[in-house]
Amino acid sequence: MRHPARLGIALTVLLATAACSTANGDGSTTAAKPADRASGEARSVSSCGRQLSFAGAPKRAVALDQTSTETLLELGLQDRMAGTANLKTKIPAPYAAAYAKVPVIAPKIATGEQLRAATPDFVVAGSTDLFTKDRAGTREELAALQVPTFVSAVDCPQRNPAGKTPFELLFSDYENLGKVFGAEERARKLAAGQRAAVAKAGANASKAPQGADRPTVVYLYSVFNGMPYVAGGTGLPSEMSRIVGAKNAFDDVDEDWPEVSWEEVAKRDPDFIVIGDLSERGRPGDSAAEKRASMTAHPVISRLAAVRDGRIIEVPGIELDPSVRSVHALGLLADGMKDLGYVR
């Protein structure tokens, strides 16, 4: 995401701390290579209803989206990757050198032909909708070719243990991928570091107003054709809100990112607004500045106290979807609530 330099610096520090990246002489960081088990050792994991078995660690993994690409890079697996696709924003600086080693098989969503041309021995995706006939192919089709497929547990709620939070599901992805590649220790450190970041973000939740006085928040993800898209009740922002002691104002909508009306946003009258900056994606209405302009120009929204009094927090938009970067946005949310006076 394109966002202020201080956010980029904070992200670099967080990723380096949580995942133990290796420092270079020029001050940059590069994901270190995992300490593998024996490469020929058999291993198996379960992913979204499928049991995946491997005779040894994959050598030609393909990541179908930015989320899975950055997870594999964070685990130091760039030398095991035969391709990446569907990059929506710039790769963060800590991953840049590692990412440069990975072939881009498709700038947008990969087709079955593009995927097969990469001759993968393992395919990873953050969401199930990338495995369809008109995209990379179904999981069944790829299984018939003896190519195992992994889907993030966050996008497979019907298959997950009851009571597991989205962040815990995300951490289970790290641990399962670490097991597949023989990088268990690096995955364990990554999960442990991010669990600590979640705990830190929630440390002051009990100091925020409770019950009916709990602050409400609207997450403005994008504005398309003049209409706002906000976080619904099934996305990660609802869990982020709970952690920091707030309530997502659109928790009652059973979608991740529903399109709503500005009038409906006004009706919910949130105590504060979180803007997702998607400026690098480049679509009209994506940047934080454009979202602010849409709100201040709207005859109803501009009258909301949250807009009028500047109770707005900006975060990188991509971090509002489950990924290795999401704990960074959670920290910005927690800090922003303190700055706005919602934590005593």
Contacts in CASP RR format, 6 or more apart in sequence:
PFRMAT RR
TARGET T0000
AUTHOR 0000-0000-0000
METHOD contacts of the structure
MODEL  1
MRHPARLGIALTVLLATAACSTANGDGSTTAAKPADRASGEARSVSSCGR
QLSFAGAPKRAVALDQTSTETLLELGLQDRMAGTANLKTKIPAPYAAAYA
KVPVIAPKIATGEQLRAATPDFVVAGSTDLFTKDRAGTREELAALQVPTF
VSAVDCPQRNPAGKTPFELLFSDYENLGKVFGAEERARKLAAGQRAAVAK
AGANASKAPQGADRPTVVYLYSVFNGMPYVAGGTGLPSEMSRIVGAKNAF
DDVDEDWPEVSWEEVAKRDPDFIVIGDLSERGRPGDSAAEKRASMTAHPV
ISRLAAVRDGRIIEVPGIELDPSVRSVHALGLLADGMKDLGYVR
1 89 0 8 1.000
1 90 0 8 1.000
1 277 0 8 1.000
1 278 0 8 1.000
1 279 0 8 1.000
1 280 0 8 1.000
1 316 0 8 1.000
1 317 0 8 1.000
1 318 0 8 1.000
1 319 0 8 1.000
2 89 0 8 1.000
2 90 0 8 1.000
2 277 0 8 1.000
2 279 0 8 1.000
2 280 0 8 1.000
2 287 0 8 1.000
3 277 0 8 1.000
3 279 0 8 1.000
3 288 0 8 1.000
3 314 0 8 1.000
3 315 0 8 1.000
3 316 0 8 1.000
4 314 0 8 1.000
7 315 0 8 1.000
7 316 0 8 1.000
7 328 0 8 1.000
7 332 0 8 1.000
8 92 0 8 1.000
8 93 0 8 1.000
10 328 0 8 1.000
10 332 0 8 1.000
11 92 0 8 1.000
11 94 0 8 1.000
11 316 0 8 1.000
11 325 0 8 1.000
11 328 0 8 1.000
12 29 0 8 1.000
12 92 0 8 1.000
12 93 0 8 1.000
12 94 0 8 1.000
14 197 0 8 1.000
14 327 0 8 1.000
14 328 0 8 1.000
15 21 0 8 1.000
15 29 0 8 1.000
15 74 0 8 1.000
15 92 0 8 1.000
15 94 0 8 1.000
15 324 0 8 1.000
15 325 0 8 1.000
15 328 0 8 1.000
16 23 0 8 1.000
16 29 0 8 1.000
16 94 0 8 1.000
17 193 0 8 1.000
18 189 0 8 1.000
18 190 0 8 1.000
18 193 0 8 1.000
18 194 0 8 1.000
18 196 0 8 1.000
18 197 0 8 1.000
18 327 0 8 1.000
19 31 0 8 1.000
19 74 0 8 1.000
19 186 0 8 1.000
19 189 0 8 1.000
19 190 0 8 1.000
19 193 0 8 1.000
19 324 0 8 1.000
20 32 0 8 1.000
20 186 0 8 1.000
20 189 0 8 1.000
20 190 0 8 1.000
21 29 0 8 1.000
21 30 0 8 1.000
21 31 0 8 1.000
21 32 0 8 1.000
21 94 0 8 1.000
22 29 0 8 1.000
22 30 0 8 1.000
22 31 0 8 1.000
22 32 0 8 1.000
23 29 0 8 1.000
24 30 0 8 1.000
28 93 0 8 1.000
28 94 0 8 1.000
28 96 0 8 1.000
28 97 0 8 1.000
29 93 0 8 1.000
29 94 0 8 1.000
30 94 0 8 1.000
30 97 0 8 1.000
30 98 0 8 1.000
31 73 0 8 1.000
31 74 0 8 1.000
31 75 0 8 1.000
31 76 0 8 1.000
31 78 0 8 1.000
31 94 0 8 1.000
31 95 0 8 1.000
31 98 0 8 1.000
32 76 0 8 1.000
32 186 0 8 1.000
33 76 0 8 1.000
33 79 0 8 1.000
34 75 0 8 1.000
34 76 0 8 1.000
34 77 0 8 1.000
34 178 0 8 1.000
34 181 0 8 1.000
34 182 0 8 1.000
34 183 0 8 1.000
34 185 0 8 1.000
34 186 0 8 1.000
35 183 0 8 1.000
35 185 0 8 1.000
35 186 0 8 1.000
36 57 0 8 1.000
36 181 0 8 1.000
36 182 0 8 1.000
36 183 0 8 1.000
37 57 0 8 1.000
37 182 0 8 1.000
37 184 0 8 1.000
39 56 0 8 1.000
39 57 0 8 1.000
40 55 0 8 1.000
40 56 0 8 1.000
40 57 0 8 1.000
41 56 0 8 1.000
41 57 0 8 1.000
41 182 0 8 1.000
42 53 0 8 1.000
42 54 0 8 1.000
42 55 0 8 1.000
42 56 0 8 1.000
43 53 0 8 1.000
43 54 0 8 1.000
43 56 0 8 1.000
43 57 0 8 1.000
43 179 0 8 1.000
43 180 0 8 1.000
43 182 0 8 1.000
44 51 0 8 1.000
44 52 0 8 1.000
44 53 0 8 1.000
44 54 0 8 1.000
45 51 0 8 1.000
45 52 0 8 1.000
45 150 0 8 1.000
45 176 0 8 1.000
45 179 0 8 1.000
45 180 0 8 1.000
46 52 0 8 1.000
46 176 0 8 1.000
47 149 0 8 1.000
47 150 0 8 1.000
47 151 0 8 1.000
47 153 0 8 1.000
47 156 0 8 1.000
47 176 0 8 1.000
48 128 0 8 1.000
48 150 0 8 1.000
48 151 0 8 1.000
48 153 0 8 1.000
48 155 0 8 1.000
48 156 0 8 1.000
48 159 0 8 1.000
49 156 0 8 1.000
49 159 0 8 1.000
50 139 0 8 1.000
50 143 0 8 1.000
50 148 0 8 1.000
50 149 0 8 1.000
52 148 0 8 1.000
52 149 0 8 1.000
52 150 0 8 1.000
52 180 0 8 1.000
53 148 0 8 1.000
54 122 0 8 1.000
54 148 0 8 1.000
54 180 0 8 1.000
57 80 0 8 1.000
57 180 0 8 1.000
57 181 0 8 1.000
57 182 0 8 1.000
58 80 0 8 1.000
58 121 0 8 1.000
58 122 0 8 1.000
58 180 0 8 1.000
58 181 0 8 1.000
59 80 0 8 1.000
59 82 0 8 1.000
59 121 0 8 1.000
60 80 0 8 1.000
60 81 0 8 1.000
60 82 0 8 1.000
60 118 0 8 1.000
60 119 0 8 1.000
60 120 0 8 1.000
60 121 0 8 1.000
60 122 0 8 1.000
61 72 0 8 1.000
61 77 0 8 1.000
61 80 0 8 1.000
61 81 0 8 1.000
61 82 0 8 1.000
61 83 0 8 1.000
61 120 0 8 1.000
61 121 0 8 1.000
61 122 0 8 1.000
61 123 0 8 1.000
61 124 0 8 1.000
61 181 0 8 1.000
62 81 0 8 1.000
62 82 0 8 1.000
62 83 0 8 1.000
62 84 0 8 1.000
62 85 0 8 1.000
62 105 0 8 1.000
62 110 0 8 1.000
62 115 0 8 1.000
62 118 0 8 1.000
62 120 0 8 1.000
62 122 0 8 1.000
62 123 0 8 1.000
62 124 0 8 1.000
63 69 0 8 1.000
63 71 0 8 1.000
63 72 0 8 1.000
63 81 0 8 1.000
63 83 0 8 1.000
63 84 0 8 1.000
63 85 0 8 1.000
63 124 0 8 1.000
63 125 0 8 1.000
64 85 0 8 1.000
64 86 0 8 1.000
64 109 0 8 1.000
64 110 0 8 1.000
64 115 0 8 1.000
64 123 0 8 1.000
64 124 0 8 1.000
64 125 0 8 1.000
64 126 0 8 1.000
64 130 0 8 1.000
64 136 0 8 1.000
65 85 0 8 1.000
65 86 0 8 1.000
65 125 0 8 1.000
65 126 0 8 1.000
65 127 0 8 1.000
65 130 0 8 1.000
66 86 0 8 1.000
66 87 0 8 1.000
66 88 0 8 1.000
66 89 0 8 1.000
66 91 0 8 1.000
66 318 0 8 1.000
66 323 0 8 1.000
67 126 0 8 1.000
67 127 0 8 1.000
67 152 0 8 1.000
67 321 0 8 1.000
67 322 0 8 1.000
67 323 0 8 1.000
67 324 0 8 1.000
68 124 0 8 1.000
68 125 0 8 1.000
68 126 0 8 1.000
68 150 0 8 1.000
68 152 0 8 1.000
69 81 0 8 1.000
69 84 0 8 1.000
69 87 0 8 1.000
69 91 0 8 1.000
69 99 0 8 1.000
69 102 0 8 1.000
70 91 0 8 1.000
70 92 0 8 1.000
70 95 0 8 1.000
70 323 0 8 1.000
70 324 0 8 1.000
70 325 0 8 1.000
71 124 0 8 1.000
71 173 0 8 1.000
71 174 0 8 1.000
71 177 0 8 1.000
71 323 0 8 1.000
71 324 0 8 1.000
72 78 0 8 1.000
72 80 0 8 1.000
72 81 0 8 1.000
72 124 0 8 1.000
72 177 0 8 1.000
73 91 0 8 1.000
73 95 0 8 1.000
73 98 0 8 1.000
73 99 0 8 1.000
73 102 0 8 1.000
74 95 0 8 1.000
74 190 0 8 1.000
74 324 0 8 1.000
75 174 0 8 1.000
75 177 0 8 1.000
75 178 0 8 1.000
75 181 0 8 1.000
75 183 0 8 1.000
75 186 0 8 1.000
75 187 0 8 1.000
75 190 0 8 1.000
76 98 0 8 1.000
76 183 0 8 1.000
76 186 0 8 1.000
77 181 0 8 1.000
77 183 0 8 1.000
78 98 0 8 1.000
78 99 0 8 1.000
78 101 0 8 1.000
78 102 0 8 1.000
79 101 0 8 1.000
80 181 0 8 1.000
81 101 0 8 1.000
81 102 0 8 1.000
82 103 0 8 1.000
82 105 0 8 1.000
82 118 0 8 1.000
82 119 0 8 1.000
82 120 0 8 1.000
83 102 0 8 1.000
83 103 0 8 1.000
83 104 0 8 1.000
83 105 0 8 1.000
83 118 0 8 1.000
83 120 0 8 1.000
84 99 0 8 1.000
84 102 0 8 1.000
84 103 0 8 1.000
84 104 0 8 1.000
84 105 0 8 1.000
85 104 0 8 1.000
85 105 0 8 1.000
85 106 0 8 1.000
85 107 0 8 1.000
85 108 0 8 1.000
85 109 0 8 1.000
85 110 0 8 1.000
85 114 0 8 1.000
86 106 0 8 1.000
86 107 0 8 1.000
86 108 0 8 1.000
86 109 0 8 1.000
86 110 0 8 1.000
86 130 0 8 1.000
87 104 0 8 1.000
87 107 0 8 1.000
88 280 0 8 1.000
88 281 0 8 1.000
88 318 0 8 1.000
89 278 0 8 1.000
89 280 0 8 1.000
89 281 0 8 1.000
89 316 0 8 1.000
89 318 0 8 1.000
90 280 0 8 1.000
91 99 0 8 1.000
92 325 0 8 1.000
103 118 0 8 1.000
105 114 0 8 1.000
105 115 0 8 1.000
105 117 0 8 1.000
105 118 0 8 1.000
106 114 0 8 1.000
109 130 0 8 1.000
109 135 0 8 1.000
109 136 0 8 1.000
110 130 0 8 1.000
110 135 0 8 1.000
110 136 0 8 1.000
111 134 0 8 1.000
111 135 0 8 1.000
111 136 0 8 1.000
112 135 0 8 1.000
112 136 0 8 1.000
112 137 0 8 1.000
115 123 0 8 1.000
115 136 0 8 1.000
115 137 0 8 1.000
116 145 0 8 1.000
120 147 0 8 1.000
121 147 0 8 1.000
121 148 0 8 1.000
122 147 0 8 1.000
122 148 0 8 1.000
122 149 0 8 1.000
122 150 0 8 1.000
122 180 0 8 1.000
123 136 0 8 1.000
123 142 0 8 1.000
123 147 0 8 1.000
123 148 0 8 1.000
123 149 0 8 1.000
123 150 0 8 1.000
124 149 0 8 1.000
124 150 0 8 1.000
124 177 0 8 1.000
125 131 0 8 1.000
125 136 0 8 1.000
125 149 0 8 1.000
125 150 0 8 1.000
125 151 0 8 1.000
125 152 0 8 1.000
126 151 0 8 1.000
126 152 0 8 1.000
126 154 0 8 1.000
126 155 0 8 1.000
126 322 0 8 1.000
127 151 0 8 1.000
127 152 0 8 1.000
127 155 0 8 1.000
128 151 0 8 1.000
128 155 0 8 1.000
128 156 0 8 1.000
129 135 0 8 1.000
130 136 0 8 1.000
131 137 0 8 1.000
131 138 0 8 1.000
131 139 0 8 1.000
131 142 0 8 1.000
131 149 0 8 1.000
131 151 0 8 1.000
132 138 0 8 1.000
133 141 0 8 1.000
136 142 0 8 1.000
139 149 0 8 1.000
139 151 0 8 1.000
142 148 0 8 1.000
142 149 0 8 1.000
143 149 0 8 1.000
150 176 0 8 1.000
150 177 0 8 1.000
150 180 0 8 1.000
152 169 0 8 1.000
152 170 0 8 1.000
152 173 0 8 1.000
152 322 0 8 1.000
153 159 0 8 1.000
153 160 0 8 1.000
153 164 0 8 1.000
153 169 0 8 1.000
153 170 0 8 1.000
153 172 0 8 1.000
153 173 0 8 1.000
153 176 0 8 1.000
154 166 0 8 1.000
154 169 0 8 1.000
154 170 0 8 1.000
154 173 0 8 1.000
154 236 0 8 1.000
154 322 0 8 1.000
155 322 0 8 1.000
160 169 0 8 1.000
164 172 0 8 1.000
165 239 0 8 1.000
166 235 0 8 1.000
166 236 0 8 1.000
166 239 0 8 1.000
166 322 0 8 1.000
167 194 0 8 1.000
167 195 0 8 1.000
167 198 0 8 1.000
167 236 0 8 1.000
167 239 0 8 1.000
167 243 0 8 1.000
167 326 0 8 1.000
167 327 0 8 1.000
169 322 0 8 1.000
170 194 0 8 1.000
170 322 0 8 1.000
170 323 0 8 1.000
170 324 0 8 1.000
170 326 0 8 1.000
171 191 0 8 1.000
171 194 0 8 1.000
171 195 0 8 1.000
174 187 0 8 1.000
174 190 0 8 1.000
174 191 0 8 1.000
174 194 0 8 1.000
174 324 0 8 1.000
175 184 0 8 1.000
175 187 0 8 1.000
175 188 0 8 1.000
175 191 0 8 1.000
177 183 0 8 1.000
177 187 0 8 1.000
178 184 0 8 1.000
178 186 0 8 1.000
178 187 0 8 1.000
179 187 0 8 1.000
190 324 0 8 1.000
194 324 0 8 1.000
194 327 0 8 1.000
197 327 0 8 1.000
197 330 0 8 1.000
197 331 0 8 1.000
198 243 0 8 1.000
198 327 0 8 1.000
198 330 0 8 1.000
200 331 0 8 1.000
200 334 0 8 1.000
201 243 0 8 1.000
201 244 0 8 1.000
201 327 0 8 1.000
201 330 0 8 1.000
201 331 0 8 1.000
201 333 0 8 1.000
201 334 0 8 1.000
202 243 0 8 1.000
202 244 0 8 1.000
202 245 0 8 1.000
202 334 0 8 1.000
204 244 0 8 1.000
204 334 0 8 1.000
204 337 0 8 1.000
204 338 0 8 1.000
204 343 0 8 1.000
205 243 0 8 1.000
205 244 0 8 1.000
205 245 0 8 1.000
207 343 0 8 1.000
207 344 0 8 1.000
208 214 0 8 1.000
208 215 0 8 1.000
208 244 0 8 1.000
208 245 0 8 1.000
208 246 0 8 1.000
208 337 0 8 1.000
208 342 0 8 1.000
208 343 0 8 1.000
208 344 0 8 1.000
209 215 0 8 1.000
209 342 0 8 1.000
214 245 0 8 1.000
214 246 0 8 1.000
214 247 0 8 1.000
215 245 0 8 1.000
215 246 0 8 1.000
215 247 0 8 1.000
215 271 0 8 1.000
215 272 0 8 1.000
215 337 0 8 1.000
215 342 0 8 1.000
216 246 0 8 1.000
216 247 0 8 1.000
216 248 0 8 1.000
216 249 0 8 1.000
216 268 0 8 1.000
216 269 0 8 1.000
216 270 0 8 1.000
216 271 0 8 1.000
217 237 0 8 1.000
217 241 0 8 1.000
217 246 0 8 1.000
217 247 0 8 1.000
217 248 0 8 1.000
217 249 0 8 1.000
217 270 0 8 1.000
217 271 0 8 1.000
217 272 0 8 1.000
217 273 0 8 1.000
217 274 0 8 1.000
218 230 0 8 1.000
218 231 0 8 1.000
218 248 0 8 1.000
218 249 0 8 1.000
218 250 0 8 1.000
218 265 0 8 1.000
218 268 0 8 1.000
218 270 0 8 1.000
218 273 0 8 1.000
218 274 0 8 1.000
218 306 0 8 1.000
219 230 0 8 1.000
219 231 0 8 1.000
219 232 0 8 1.000
219 237 0 8 1.000
219 248 0 8 1.000
219 273 0 8 1.000
219 274 0 8 1.000
219 276 0 8 1.000
219 320 0 8 1.000
220 228 0 8 1.000
220 229 0 8 1.000
220 230 0 8 1.000
220 273 0 8 1.000
220 274 0 8 1.000
220 275 0 8 1.000
220 276 0 8 1.000
220 291 0 8 1.000
220 295 0 8 1.000
221 229 0 8 1.000
221 230 0 8 1.000
221 231 0 8 1.000
221 257 0 8 1.000
221 276 0 8 1.000
221 278 0 8 1.000
221 317 0 8 1.000
221 320 0 8 1.000
222 228 0 8 1.000
222 229 0 8 1.000
222 257 0 8 1.000
222 276 0 8 1.000
222 278 0 8 1.000
222 283 0 8 1.000
222 285 0 8 1.000
222 286 0 8 1.000
222 291 0 8 1.000
223 229 0 8 1.000
223 284 0 8 1.000
223 285 0 8 1.000
223 286 0 8 1.000
223 290 0 8 1.000
223 291 0 8 1.000
223 294 0 8 1.000
224 259 0 8 1.000
224 283 0 8 1.000
224 284 0 8 1.000
224 285 0 8 1.000
226 285 0 8 1.000
226 294 0 8 1.000
227 259 0 8 1.000
227 260 0 8 1.000
227 261 0 8 1.000
227 262 0 8 1.000
228 259 0 8 1.000
228 260 0 8 1.000
228 261 0 8 1.000
228 262 0 8 1.000
228 265 0 8 1.000
228 294 0 8 1.000
229 257 0 8 1.000
229 258 0 8 1.000
229 259 0 8 1.000
229 260 0 8 1.000
230 249 0 8 1.000
230 250 0 8 1.000
230 257 0 8 1.000
230 258 0 8 1.000
230 260 0 8 1.000
230 265 0 8 1.000
231 237 0 8 1.000
231 238 0 8 1.000
231 248 0 8 1.000
231 250 0 8 1.000
231 256 0 8 1.000
231 257 0 8 1.000
231 320 0 8 1.000
232 238 0 8 1.000
232 248 0 8 1.000
232 250 0 8 1.000
232 251 0 8 1.000
232 253 0 8 1.000
232 254 0 8 1.000
232 255 0 8 1.000
232 256 0 8 1.000
232 257 0 8 1.000
232 258 0 8 1.000
233 248 0 8 1.000
233 250 0 8 1.000
233 251 0 8 1.000
233 252 0 8 1.000
233 253 0 8 1.000
233 254 0 8 1.000
233 255 0 8 1.000
233 256 0 8 1.000
234 254 0 8 1.000
234 255 0 8 1.000
234 256 0 8 1.000
235 256 0 8 1.000
235 257 0 8 1.000
236 320 0 8 1.000
236 321 0 8 1.000
236 322 0 8 1.000
236 326 0 8 1.000
237 248 0 8 1.000
237 274 0 8 1.000
237 320 0 8 1.000
238 248 0 8 1.000
238 251 0 8 1.000
240 320 0 8 1.000
240 326 0 8 1.000
240 329 0 8 1.000
240 330 0 8 1.000
240 333 0 8 1.000
241 247 0 8 1.000
241 248 0 8 1.000
241 251 0 8 1.000
241 333 0 8 1.000
243 330 0 8 1.000
243 334 0 8 1.000
244 330 0 8 1.000
244 333 0 8 1.000
244 334 0 8 1.000
244 337 0 8 1.000
245 337 0 8 1.000
246 271 0 8 1.000
246 272 0 8 1.000
246 337 0 8 1.000
246 342 0 8 1.000
249 265 0 8 1.000
249 268 0 8 1.000
249 270 0 8 1.000
250 258 0 8 1.000
250 260 0 8 1.000
250 268 0 8 1.000
253 260 0 8 1.000
262 298 0 8 1.000
262 300 0 8 1.000
262 301 0 8 1.000
263 300 0 8 1.000
265 301 0 8 1.000
265 304 0 8 1.000
266 300 0 8 1.000
266 301 0 8 1.000
266 303 0 8 1.000
266 304 0 8 1.000
269 304 0 8 1.000
269 305 0 8 1.000
269 306 0 8 1.000
270 304 0 8 1.000
270 306 0 8 1.000
271 305 0 8 1.000
271 306 0 8 1.000
271 311 0 8 1.000
271 342 0 8 1.000
272 306 0 8 1.000
272 311 0 8 1.000
272 312 0 8 1.000
272 313 0 8 1.000
272 337 0 8 1.000
272 340 0 8 1.000
272 342 0 8 1.000
273 295 0 8 1.000
273 306 0 8 1.000
273 307 0 8 1.000
273 311 0 8 1.000
273 312 0 8 1.000
273 313 0 8 1.000
274 312 0 8 1.000
274 313 0 8 1.000
274 314 0 8 1.000
274 315 0 8 1.000
274 320 0 8 1.000
274 333 0 8 1.000
275 288 0 8 1.000
275 291 0 8 1.000
275 292 0 8 1.000
275 312 0 8 1.000
275 313 0 8 1.000
275 314 0 8 1.000
275 315 0 8 1.000
276 288 0 8 1.000
276 291 0 8 1.000
276 314 0 8 1.000
276 315 0 8 1.000
276 316 0 8 1.000
276 317 0 8 1.000
276 320 0 8 1.000
277 286 0 8 1.000
277 287 0 8 1.000
277 288 0 8 1.000
277 314 0 8 1.000
277 315 0 8 1.000
277 316 0 8 1.000
277 317 0 8 1.000
278 286 0 8 1.000
278 287 0 8 1.000
278 317 0 8 1.000
278 318 0 8 1.000
279 286 0 8 1.000
279 287 0 8 1.000
279 288 0 8 1.000
279 289 0 8 1.000
284 290 0 8 1.000
285 291 0 8 1.000
285 294 0 8 1.000
288 314 0 8 1.000
292 312 0 8 1.000
294 301 0 8 1.000
295 301 0 8 1.000
295 302 0 8 1.000
295 304 0 8 1.000
295 307 0 8 1.000
296 302 0 8 1.000
296 307 0 8 1.000
301 307 0 8 1.000
302 308 0 8 1.000
305 311 0 8 1.000
306 312 0 8 1.000
311 340 0 8 1.000
313 332 0 8 1.000
313 333 0 8 1.000
313 336 0 8 1.000
313 337 0 8 1.000
313 340 0 8 1.000
314 332 0 8 1.000
315 329 0 8 1.000
315 332 0 8 1.000
315 333 0 8 1.000
316 325 0 8 1.000
316 328 0 8 1.000
316 329 0 8 1.000
317 329 0 8 1.000
318 325 0 8 1.000
319 325 0 8 1.000
319 326 0 8 1.000
319 328 0 8 1.000
319 329 0 8 1.000
320 326 0 8 1.000
320 329 0 8 1.000
334 343 0 8 1.000
337 343 0 8 1.000
END
